[in-house]
């Protein structure tokens, strides 16, 4: 797995080891092995500009995902041919993540896990905005992954999430 991380904001520290480790775990829960994902951390101003440019919404948001495959996630035949399989890009506003963590009464690390999970699911074809059925399907998968992450148990052993 290749996980590229870039931090274009200065207000909050980004623990790249925490991000990389947990994104790998999220991808493994999605049964994805040889993939590439790019993650960009920005401030609210930059996020608002991206949200306006790509979604025509003139406000900041917490996470945006840009899947490589707009017409649906590739089938197993294609993903075996293209190695590594480029999934796409995830953009997270660190300001928004910290604000939401405070509002929800949990740590910024836990909020990042939620946003990373949400972003990865969008890259793999989930879309809660399509219909109420798709929203329930995506939320169910998110909750399953987050429960596994926050309990610290994965199929290959234990992961350390002391920051939660």
Secondary structure, DSSP 8 states (H G I E B T S, - for coil): -EEEEEE--SSS---HHHHHHHHHHHHHHTT--SEEEEEEEE-HHHHHHHHHHHH---S--SEEEEES-TT----HHHHHHSSSEEEEEEEEEHHHHHHHHHHHTS-HHHHHHHHHHHHHHHHTT--TTS-HHHHHHHHHHHHHHHHHHHHTEETTEE---TT-
